[in-house]
Amino acid sequence: MTRPIVSQIAAVLDRGVRAGAIRPGIDPIELHMSLNALCFFSVANRHTFEAQFATDMSSQKAKAQRRLEIADLLWRYVRSD
């Protein structure tokens, strides 16, 4: 089920490397696992974080912020500079 996704990630990484925007040597399977972990953790632990930090992790604002954080983290990981 995830093979097409991994193939798409590999293609994006390859294009990025050729364009000089993405550093070479990134394993698409590892990147896929990292992305899943980052996304799943905040959902699986939502109730714990809500209780600990008195915040609504399911609000649209919180979800949007989480998406931005994950995108920024991954971009900093893959970029070539």
C-alpha positions as CSV (number, residue, x, y, z in Angstrom):
1,M,0.0,0.0,0.0
2,T,2.8,2.5,0.7
3,R,5.1,1.5,-2.2
4,P,3.5,4.0,-4.5
5,I,4.0,6.7,-1.9
6,V,7.6,5.8,-1.4
7,S,8.1,5.8,-5.2
8,Q,6.6,9.3,-5.3
9,I,8.8,10.5,-2.5
10,A,11.9,9.0,-4.3
11,A,10.9,10.8,-7.5
12,V,10.5,14.1,-5.7
13,L,13.9,13.6,-3.9
14,D,15.5,12.8,-7.3
15,R,14.1,15.9,-8.9
16,G,15.2,18.0,-6.0
17,V,18.7,16.6,-6.0
18,R,19.0,17.3,-9.8
19,A,17.8,20.8,-9.2
20,G,20.3,21.3,-6.4
21,A,17.5,22.0,-3.8
22,I,17.7,18.7,-2.0
23,R,20.8,17.1,-0.6
24,P,21.7,13.6,-2.0
25,G,21.6,10.4,0.0
26,I,18.1,10.7,1.6
27,D,16.4,7.3,1.9
28,P,12.8,7.7,0.7
29,I,11.6,4.9,3.1
30,E,13.3,6.6,6.1
31,L,11.8,9.9,5.1
32,H,8.4,8.4,4.8
33,M,8.7,6.8,8.2
34,S,9.9,10.0,9.7
35,L,7.0,12.0,8.2
36,N,4.5,9.3,9.5
37,A,6.0,9.4,12.9
38,L,5.8,13.2,13.1
39,C,2.2,13.2,12.0
40,F,1.0,10.2,14.0
41,F,2.6,11.2,17.3
42,S,0.6,14.3,17.7
43,V,-2.6,12.5,17.0
44,A,-1.9,9.4,19.1
45,N,-0.8,11.6,22.1
46,R,-3.3,14.4,21.6
47,H,-5.1,13.7,24.9
48,T,-1.9,13.6,26.9
49,F,-0.6,16.8,25.4
50,E,-4.0,18.5,25.9
51,A,-3.9,17.6,29.5
52,Q,-0.3,18.5,30.1
53,F,-0.3,21.8,28.2
54,A,-3.9,22.9,28.6
55,T,-4.3,23.3,24.8
56,D,-6.8,22.0,22.2
57,M,-4.7,19.9,19.8
58,S,-7.7,19.2,17.6
59,S,-8.5,22.9,16.8
60,Q,-8.0,24.0,13.3
61,K,-5.3,26.5,14.5
62,A,-3.4,23.8,16.3
63,K,-3.6,21.4,13.3
64,A,-2.4,24.2,11.0
65,Q,0.5,25.0,13.3
66,R,1.5,21.4,13.5
67,R,1.5,21.1,9.7
68,L,3.8,24.2,9.5
69,E,6.1,22.8,12.1
70,I,6.4,19.4,10.4
71,A,6.9,21.0,6.9
72,D,9.6,23.3,8.3
73,L,11.4,20.5,10.1
74,L,11.4,18.2,7.1
75,W,12.4,21.0,4.7
76,R,15.4,21.8,6.9
77,Y,16.3,18.1,6.9
78,V,16.2,17.6,3.1
79,R,17.4,20.9,1.7
80,S,20.9,21.1,0.3
81,D,22.1,24.3,2.0
